[in-house]
Amino acid sequence: MIVVGVDGSDSSLRAAAYAAGLARRQHALLAVVYVQPVLAAGAALGVPVAGTTDEIAEDLVAQIRESAERLKGIFEVRWEFHTFRGDPYNGLVTAADELKADAVVVGASEQSGHRIVGSVAVRLVKAGRWPVTVVP
């Protein structure tokens, strides 16, 4: 099973496309994972966080279904969509463990501060529990 983390960013969508190709070539199941952030501070300010993240998840599923339908007959990939709650790193670790991932694919961080602090991708690579591909 190939696990790919998606959040709607351009780099995560490129990672999903790369992971789909990898899954197709290896005849593997593709697990598309969206980690819904837990934003207690936002909720305390009255922001409807859960509704927003649920909408993002629904939008991602719709995009994936649309792409899969467009490529039907040309590019067949078995896939399933999962959501986990938490911060992106711990959510992807949980997903990879629970889904028994053979490999994890993520997009490179688009945030400049991550070059100093360390991105989710770097932390996944350092965990050394699965092969990790970081797609620019």
C-alpha positions as CSV (number, residue, x, y, z in Angstrom):
1,M,0.0,0.0,0.0
2,I,1.2,3.5,-0.9
3,V,0.1,6.3,1.4
4,V,0.1,9.8,0.1
5,G,-0.7,12.9,2.2
6,V,-2.9,15.5,0.6
7,D,-4.0,18.9,1.9
8,G,-5.1,20.6,-1.3
9,S,-1.8,22.4,-1.8
10,D,-0.2,22.2,-5.3
11,S,2.7,20.2,-3.9
12,S,0.4,17.7,-2.3
13,L,-1.6,17.3,-5.5
14,R,1.7,16.7,-7.4
15,A,2.6,14.1,-4.7
16,A,-0.8,12.4,-5.2
17,A,-0.2,12.2,-9.0
18,Y,3.2,10.7,-8.4
19,A,1.9,8.3,-5.9
20,A,-0.9,7.2,-8.3
21,G,1.7,6.4,-10.9
22,L,3.8,4.5,-8.4
23,A,0.7,2.5,-7.2
24,R,-0.3,1.7,-10.8
25,R,3.1,0.4,-11.7
26,Q,3.3,-1.7,-8.5
27,H,-0.3,-2.8,-8.7
28,A,-0.7,-1.4,-5.1
29,L,-3.6,0.2,-3.3
30,L,-3.2,3.9,-3.0
31,A,-4.4,5.4,0.3
32,V,-5.0,9.1,-0.1
33,V,-4.8,10.6,3.4
34,Y,-6.0,14.0,4.6
35,V,-5.1,15.0,8.1
36,Q,-7.7,17.3,9.5
37,P,-6.0,19.9,11.8
38,V,-7.2,20.2,15.4
39,L,-7.2,23.9,16.0
40,A,-8.4,24.4,19.5
41,A,-7.5,28.1,19.5
42,G,-9.6,28.7,16.4
43,A,-12.5,26.8,17.9
44,A,-12.2,28.9,21.1
45,L,-12.6,32.1,19.0
46,G,-15.8,30.7,17.5
47,V,-14.4,29.6,14.2
48,P,-16.3,26.5,12.9
49,V,-13.1,24.5,12.3
50,A,-14.6,21.0,12.0
51,G,-17.0,22.2,9.3
52,T,-14.2,23.8,7.4
53,T,-11.9,20.8,7.5
54,D,-14.8,18.5,6.6
55,E,-15.5,20.7,3.5
56,I,-11.8,20.5,2.6
57,A,-11.9,16.6,2.9
58,E,-15.1,16.5,0.7
59,D,-13.5,18.8,-1.9
60,L,-10.4,16.6,-2.0
61,V,-12.5,13.4,-2.5
62,A,-14.4,15.1,-5.3
63,Q,-11.2,16.2,-7.0
64,I,-9.7,12.7,-6.7
65,R,-12.9,11.1,-8.0
66,E,-13.1,13.5,-10.9
67,S,-9.4,12.8,-11.9
68,A,-9.9,9.0,-11.5
69,E,-13.1,9.2,-13.7
70,R,-11.3,11.3,-16.4
71,L,-8.5,8.7,-16.6
72,K,-10.7,5.6,-16.5
73,G,-9.6,3.1,-19.1
74,I,-6.2,4.8,-19.5
75,F,-4.8,4.9,-16.1
76,E,-6.4,2.5,-13.6
77,V,-5.5,2.9,-9.9
78,R,-7.2,1.3,-6.9
79,W,-7.5,4.0,-4.3
80,E,-9.3,4.8,-1.0
81,F,-9.6,8.0,0.9
82,H,-8.9,8.4,4.7
83,T,-9.1,11.3,7.1
84,F,-7.2,11.4,10.4
85,R,-7.2,14.2,12.9
86,G,-4.2,15.9,14.4
87,D,-1.1,17.7,13.2
88,P,0.1,16.6,9.8
89,Y,3.2,14.7,10.9
90,N,1.5,12.6,13.7
91,G,-1.5,12.1,11.5
92,L,0.6,10.7,8.6
93,V,2.5,8.5,11.0
94,T,-0.7,7.2,12.4
95,A,-2.1,6.6,8.9
96,A,1.1,4.9,7.7
97,D,1.1,2.6,10.8
98,E,-2.6,1.8,10.8
99,L,-2.8,1.2,7.0
100,K,0.5,-0.8,7.0
101,A,2.1,1.4,4.4
102,D,4.9,0.1,2.2
103,A,5.8,3.6,1.2
104,V,4.8,7.2,2.0
105,V,4.7,10.0,-0.5
106,V,4.3,13.7,0.5
107,G,4.7,17.0,-1.2
108,A,7.6,19.3,-0.3
109,S,6.6,22.1,2.1
110,E,5.7,25.4,0.5
111,Q,6.4,27.3,3.7
112,S,9.8,29.1,4.0
113,G,10.1,28.6,7.8
114,H,10.2,24.8,7.4
115,R,13.7,25.0,5.9
116,I,14.9,26.0,9.4
117,V,12.4,24.1,11.7
118,G,11.9,21.0,9.6
119,S,9.0,20.1,7.5
120,V,6.6,17.1,7.8
121,A,8.5,15.5,4.9
122,V,11.9,15.9,6.7
123,R,10.5,14.5,9.9
124,L,9.0,11.5,8.1
125,V,12.3,10.7,6.4
126,K,14.1,11.0,9.8
127,A,11.6,8.6,11.4
128,G,13.0,5.9,9.1
129,R,10.0,3.7,9.3
130,W,9.0,3.6,5.6
131,P,10.5,4.6,2.4
132,V,9.5,8.3,1.9
133,T,9.3,10.1,-1.4
134,V,9.2,13.9,-1.3
135,V,7.7,15.4,-4.4
136,P,8.7,19.1,-5.2
